[in-house]
Amino acid sequence: MLLADEPVSALDPAASEQVLALLAELAHDAGLAVLAVLHQPSLVARYADRLSARVRRRLA
């Protein structure tokens, strides 16, 4: 499992796409899952297979 805590929080959109694409490629090639904390819904929609979200301090 690859753990990524806000891996793109300080990056511009193009760099964010590159980092997430690299994480996806690494995970695919190694047969690993990725657990990432992201705050950009558009990136979550593009890269996530599954989603857990916190709503009012609770997992939804």
Phi and psi restraints in degrees (range 20) as a CNS / XPLOR table:
assign (resid 1 and name C) (resid 2 and name N)
       (resid 2 and name CA) (resid 2 and name C) 1.0 -98.9 20.0 2
assign (resid 2 and name N) (resid 2 and name CA)
       (resid 2 and name C) (resid 3 and name N) 1.0 126.1 20.0 2
assign (resid 2 and name C) (resid 3 and name N)
       (resid 3 and name CA) (resid 3 and name C) 1.0 -103.6 20.0 2
assign (resid 3 and name N) (resid 3 and name CA)
       (resid 3 and name C) (resid 4 and name N) 1.0 129.9 20.0 2
assign (resid 3 and name C) (resid 4 and name N)
       (resid 4 and name CA) (resid 4 and name C) 1.0 -135.9 20.0 2
assign (resid 4 and name N) (resid 4 and name CA)
       (resid 4 and name C) (resid 5 and name N) 1.0 104.2 20.0 2
assign (resid 4 and name C) (resid 5 and name N)
       (resid 5 and name CA) (resid 5 and name C) 1.0 -92.5 20.0 2
assign (resid 5 and name N) (resid 5 and name CA)
       (resid 5 and name C) (resid 6 and name N) 1.0 103.8 20.0 2
assign (resid 5 and name C) (resid 6 and name N)
       (resid 6 and name CA) (resid 6 and name C) 1.0 51.3 20.0 2
assign (resid 6 and name N) (resid 6 and name CA)
       (resid 6 and name C) (resid 7 and name N) 1.0 56.9 20.0 2
assign (resid 6 and name C) (resid 7 and name N)
       (resid 7 and name CA) (resid 7 and name C) 1.0 -68.4 20.0 2
assign (resid 7 and name N) (resid 7 and name CA)
       (resid 7 and name C) (resid 8 and name N) 1.0 -15.4 20.0 2
assign (resid 7 and name C) (resid 8 and name N)
       (resid 8 and name CA) (resid 8 and name C) 1.0 -124.4 20.0 2
assign (resid 8 and name N) (resid 8 and name CA)
       (resid 8 and name C) (resid 9 and name N) 1.0 15.9 20.0 2
assign (resid 8 and name C) (resid 9 and name N)
       (resid 9 and name CA) (resid 9 and name C) 1.0 -61.2 20.0 2
assign (resid 9 and name N) (resid 9 and name CA)
       (resid 9 and name C) (resid 10 and name N) 1.0 -31.5 20.0 2
assign (resid 9 and name C) (resid 10 and name N)
       (resid 10 and name CA) (resid 10 and name C) 1.0 -108.8 20.0 2
assign (resid 10 and name N) (resid 10 and name CA)
       (resid 10 and name C) (resid 11 and name N) 1.0 17.0 20.0 2
assign (resid 10 and name C) (resid 11 and name N)
       (resid 11 and name CA) (resid 11 and name C) 1.0 -106.1 20.0 2
assign (resid 11 and name N) (resid 11 and name CA)
       (resid 11 and name C) (resid 12 and name N) 1.0 154.2 20.0 2
assign (resid 11 and name C) (resid 12 and name N)
       (resid 12 and name CA) (resid 12 and name C) 1.0 -73.9 20.0 2
assign (resid 12 and name N) (resid 12 and name CA)
       (resid 12 and name C) (resid 13 and name N) 1.0 165.7 20.0 2
assign (resid 12 and name C) (resid 13 and name N)
       (resid 13 and name CA) (resid 13 and name C) 1.0 -56.1 20.0 2
assign (resid 13 and name N) (resid 13 and name CA)
       (resid 13 and name C) (resid 14 and name N) 1.0 -40.6 20.0 2
assign (resid 13 and name C) (resid 14 and name N)
       (resid 14 and name CA) (resid 14 and name C) 1.0 -66.2 20.0 2
assign (resid 14 and name N) (resid 14 and name CA)
       (resid 14 and name C) (resid 15 and name N) 1.0 -43.8 20.0 2
assign (resid 14 and name C) (resid 15 and name N)
       (resid 15 and name CA) (resid 15 and name C) 1.0 -67.2 20.0 2
assign (resid 15 and name N) (resid 15 and name CA)
       (resid 15 and name C) (resid 16 and name N) 1.0 -36.4 20.0 2
assign (resid 15 and name C) (resid 16 and name N)
       (resid 16 and name CA) (resid 16 and name C) 1.0 -59.9 20.0 2
assign (resid 16 and name N) (resid 16 and name CA)
       (resid 16 and name C) (resid 17 and name N) 1.0 -45.3 20.0 2
assign (resid 16 and name C) (resid 17 and name N)
       (resid 17 and name CA) (resid 17 and name C) 1.0 -60.3 20.0 2
assign (resid 17 and name N) (resid 17 and name CA)
       (resid 17 and name C) (resid 18 and name N) 1.0 -42.8 20.0 2
assign (resid 17 and name C) (resid 18 and name N)
       (resid 18 and name CA) (resid 18 and name C) 1.0 -63.4 20.0 2
assign (resid 18 and name N) (resid 18 and name CA)
       (resid 18 and name C) (resid 19 and name N) 1.0 -44.3 20.0 2
assign (resid 18 and name C) (resid 19 and name N)
       (resid 19 and name CA) (resid 19 and name C) 1.0 -64.4 20.0 2
assign (resid 19 and name N) (resid 19 and name CA)
       (resid 19 and name C) (resid 20 and name N) 1.0 -46.4 20.0 2
assign (resid 19 and name C) (resid 20 and name N)
       (resid 20 and name CA) (resid 20 and name C) 1.0 -68.2 20.0 2
assign (resid 20 and name N) (resid 20 and name CA)
       (resid 20 and name C) (resid 21 and name N) 1.0 -35.3 20.0 2
assign (resid 20 and name C) (resid 21 and name N)
       (resid 21 and name CA) (resid 21 and name C) 1.0 -64.4 20.0 2
assign (resid 21 and name N) (resid 21 and name CA)
       (resid 21 and name C) (resid 22 and name N) 1.0 -40.0 20.0 2
assign (resid 21 and name C) (resid 22 and name N)
       (resid 22 and name CA) (resid 22 and name C) 1.0 -65.2 20.0 2
assign (resid 22 and name N) (resid 22 and name CA)
       (resid 22 and name C) (resid 23 and name N) 1.0 -43.9 20.0 2
assign (resid 22 and name C) (resid 23 and name N)
       (resid 23 and name CA) (resid 23 and name C) 1.0 -59.8 20.0 2
assign (resid 23 and name N) (resid 23 and name CA)
       (resid 23 and name C) (resid 24 and name N) 1.0 -43.4 20.0 2
assign (resid 23 and name C) (resid 24 and name N)
       (resid 24 and name CA) (resid 24 and name C) 1.0 -63.0 20.0 2
assign (resid 24 and name N) (resid 24 and name CA)
       (resid 24 and name C) (resid 25 and name N) 1.0 -42.3 20.0 2
assign (resid 24 and name C) (resid 25 and name N)
       (resid 25 and name CA) (resid 25 and name C) 1.0 -65.3 20.0 2
assign (resid 25 and name N) (resid 25 and name CA)
       (resid 25 and name C) (resid 26 and name N) 1.0 -44.9 20.0 2
assign (resid 25 and name C) (resid 26 and name N)
       (resid 26 and name CA) (resid 26 and name C) 1.0 -60.9 20.0 2
assign (resid 26 and name N) (resid 26 and name CA)
       (resid 26 and name C) (resid 27 and name N) 1.0 -44.7 20.0 2
assign (resid 26 and name C) (resid 27 and name N)
       (resid 27 and name CA) (resid 27 and name C) 1.0 -63.4 20.0 2
assign (resid 27 and name N) (resid 27 and name CA)
       (resid 27 and name C) (resid 28 and name N) 1.0 -43.7 20.0 2
assign (resid 27 and name C) (resid 28 and name N)
       (resid 28 and name CA) (resid 28 and name C) 1.0 -62.7 20.0 2
assign (resid 28 and name N) (resid 28 and name CA)
       (resid 28 and name C) (resid 29 and name N) 1.0 -48.7 20.0 2
assign (resid 28 and name C) (resid 29 and name N)
       (resid 29 and name CA) (resid 29 and name C) 1.0 -63.4 20.0 2
assign (resid 29 and name N) (resid 29 and name CA)
       (resid 29 and name C) (resid 30 and name N) 1.0 -34.9 20.0 2
assign (resid 29 and name C) (resid 30 and name N)
       (resid 30 and name CA) (resid 30 and name C) 1.0 -94.6 20.0 2
assign (resid 30 and name N) (resid 30 and name CA)
       (resid 30 and name C) (resid 31 and name N) 1.0 -4.9 20.0 2
assign (resid 30 and name C) (resid 31 and name N)
       (resid 31 and name CA) (resid 31 and name C) 1.0 69.5 20.0 2
assign (resid 31 and name N) (resid 31 and name CA)
       (resid 31 and name C) (resid 32 and name N) 1.0 35.9 20.0 2
assign (resid 31 and name C) (resid 32 and name N)
       (resid 32 and name CA) (resid 32 and name C) 1.0 -110.7 20.0 2
assign (resid 32 and name N) (resid 32 and name CA)
       (resid 32 and name C) (resid 33 and name N) 1.0 157.3 20.0 2
assign (resid 32 and name C) (resid 33 and name N)
       (resid 33 and name CA) (resid 33 and name C) 1.0 -90.2 20.0 2
assign (resid 33 and name N) (resid 33 and name CA)
       (resid 33 and name C) (resid 34 and name N) 1.0 157.0 20.0 2
assign (resid 33 and name C) (resid 34 and name N)
       (resid 34 and name CA) (resid 34 and name C) 1.0 -119.5 20.0 2
assign (resid 34 and name N) (resid 34 and name CA)
       (resid 34 and name C) (resid 35 and name N) 1.0 127.9 20.0 2
assign (resid 34 and name C) (resid 35 and name N)
       (resid 35 and name CA) (resid 35 and name C) 1.0 -111.0 20.0 2
assign (resid 35 and name N) (resid 35 and name CA)
       (resid 35 and name C) (resid 36 and name N) 1.0 111.9 20.0 2
assign (resid 35 and name C) (resid 36 and name N)
       (resid 36 and name CA) (resid 36 and name C) 1.0 -126.4 20.0 2
assign (resid 36 and name N) (resid 36 and name CA)
       (resid 36 and name C) (resid 37 and name N) 1.0 142.4 20.0 2
assign (resid 36 and name C) (resid 37 and name N)
       (resid 37 and name CA) (resid 37 and name C) 1.0 -99.0 20.0 2
assign (resid 37 and name N) (resid 37 and name CA)
       (resid 37 and name C) (resid 38 and name N) 1.0 118.4 20.0 2
assign (resid 37 and name C) (resid 38 and name N)
       (resid 38 and name CA) (resid 38 and name C) 1.0 -131.2 20.0 2
assign (resid 38 and name N) (resid 38 and name CA)
       (resid 38 and name C) (resid 39 and name N) 1.0 147.2 20.0 2
assign (resid 38 and name C) (resid 39 and name N)
       (resid 39 and name CA) (resid 39 and name C) 1.0 -113.6 20.0 2
assign (resid 39 and name N) (resid 39 and name CA)
       (resid 39 and name C) (resid 40 and name N) 1.0 4.3 20.0 2
assign (resid 39 and name C) (resid 40 and name N)
       (resid 40 and name CA) (resid 40 and name C) 1.0 -105.1 20.0 2
assign (resid 40 and name N) (resid 40 and name CA)
       (resid 40 and name C) (resid 41 and name N) 1.0 103.3 20.0 2
assign (resid 40 and name C) (resid 41 and name N)
       (resid 41 and name CA) (resid 41 and name C) 1.0 -56.1 20.0 2
assign (resid 41 and name N) (resid 41 and name CA)
       (resid 41 and name C) (resid 42 and name N) 1.0 -33.4 20.0 2
assign (resid 41 and name C) (resid 42 and name N)
       (resid 42 and name CA) (resid 42 and name C) 1.0 -66.4 20.0 2
assign (resid 42 and name N) (resid 42 and name CA)
       (resid 42 and name C) (resid 43 and name N) 1.0 -36.2 20.0 2
assign (resid 42 and name C) (resid 43 and name N)
       (resid 43 and name CA) (resid 43 and name C) 1.0 -72.3 20.0 2
assign (resid 43 and name N) (resid 43 and name CA)
       (resid 43 and name C) (resid 44 and name N) 1.0 -39.2 20.0 2
assign (resid 43 and name C) (resid 44 and name N)
       (resid 44 and name CA) (resid 44 and name C) 1.0 -59.9 20.0 2
assign (resid 44 and name N) (resid 44 and name CA)
       (resid 44 and name C) (resid 45 and name N) 1.0 -45.4 20.0 2
assign (resid 44 and name C) (resid 45 and name N)
       (resid 45 and name CA) (resid 45 and name C) 1.0 -61.9 20.0 2
assign (resid 45 and name N) (resid 45 and name CA)
       (resid 45 and name C) (resid 46 and name N) 1.0 -35.0 20.0 2
assign (resid 45 and name C) (resid 46 and name N)
       (resid 46 and name CA) (resid 46 and name C) 1.0 -80.7 20.0 2
assign (resid 46 and name N) (resid 46 and name CA)
       (resid 46 and name C) (resid 47 and name N) 1.0 -33.4 20.0 2
assign (resid 46 and name C) (resid 47 and name N)
       (resid 47 and name CA) (resid 47 and name C) 1.0 -112.0 20.0 2
assign (resid 47 and name N) (resid 47 and name CA)
       (resid 47 and name C) (resid 48 and name N) 1.0 -19.8 20.0 2
assign (resid 47 and name C) (resid 48 and name N)
       (resid 48 and name CA) (resid 48 and name C) 1.0 -85.6 20.0 2
assign (resid 48 and name N) (resid 48 and name CA)
       (resid 48 and name C) (resid 49 and name N) 1.0 137.7 20.0 2
assign (resid 48 and name C) (resid 49 and name N)
       (resid 49 and name CA) (resid 49 and name C) 1.0 -88.6 20.0 2
assign (resid 49 and name N) (resid 49 and name CA)
       (resid 49 and name C) (resid 50 and name N) 1.0 -31.2 20.0 2
assign (resid 49 and name C) (resid 50 and name N)
       (resid 50 and name CA) (resid 50 and name C) 1.0 -137.0 20.0 2
assign (resid 50 and name N) (resid 50 and name CA)
       (resid 50 and name C) (resid 51 and name N) 1.0 156.9 20.0 2
assign (resid 50 and name C) (resid 51 and name N)
       (resid 51 and name CA) (resid 51 and name C) 1.0 -140.1 20.0 2
assign (resid 51 and name N) (resid 51 and name CA)
       (resid 51 and name C) (resid 52 and name N) 1.0 134.8 20.0 2
assign (resid 51 and name C) (resid 52 and name N)
       (resid 52 and name CA) (resid 52 and name C) 1.0 -123.9 20.0 2
assign (resid 52 and name N) (resid 52 and name CA)
       (resid 52 and name C) (resid 53 and name N) 1.0 135.2 20.0 2
assign (resid 52 and name C) (resid 53 and name N)
       (resid 53 and name CA) (resid 53 and name C) 1.0 -129.9 20.0 2
assign (resid 53 and name N) (resid 53 and name CA)
       (resid 53 and name C) (resid 54 and name N) 1.0 148.5 20.0 2
assign (resid 53 and name C) (resid 54 and name N)
       (resid 54 and name CA) (resid 54 and name C) 1.0 -96.2 20.0 2
assign (resid 54 and name N) (resid 54 and name CA)
       (resid 54 and name C) (resid 55 and name N) 1.0 126.4 20.0 2
assign (resid 54 and name C) (resid 55 and name N)
       (resid 55 and name CA) (resid 55 and name C) 1.0 -127.0 20.0 2
assign (resid 55 and name N) (resid 55 and name CA)
       (resid 55 and name C) (resid 56 and name N) 1.0 118.9 20.0 2
assign (resid 55 and name C) (resid 56 and name N)
       (resid 56 and name CA) (resid 56 and name C) 1.0 53.4 20.0 2
assign (resid 56 and name N) (resid 56 and name CA)
       (resid 56 and name C) (resid 57 and name N) 1.0 46.3 20.0 2
assign (resid 56 and name C) (resid 57 and name N)
       (resid 57 and name CA) (resid 57 and name C) 1.0 68.7 20.0 2
assign (resid 57 and name N) (resid 57 and name CA)
       (resid 57 and name C) (resid 58 and name N) 1.0 15.4 20.0 2
assign (resid 57 and name C) (resid 58 and name N)
       (resid 58 and name CA) (resid 58 and name C) 1.0 -126.7 20.0 2
assign (resid 58 and name N) (resid 58 and name CA)
       (resid 58 and name C) (resid 59 and name N) 1.0 146.3 20.0 2
assign (resid 58 and name C) (resid 59 and name N)
       (resid 59 and name CA) (resid 59 and name C) 1.0 -70.7 20.0 2
assign (resid 59 and name N) (resid 59 and name CA)
       (resid 59 and name C) (resid 60 and name N) 1.0 132.2 20.0 2
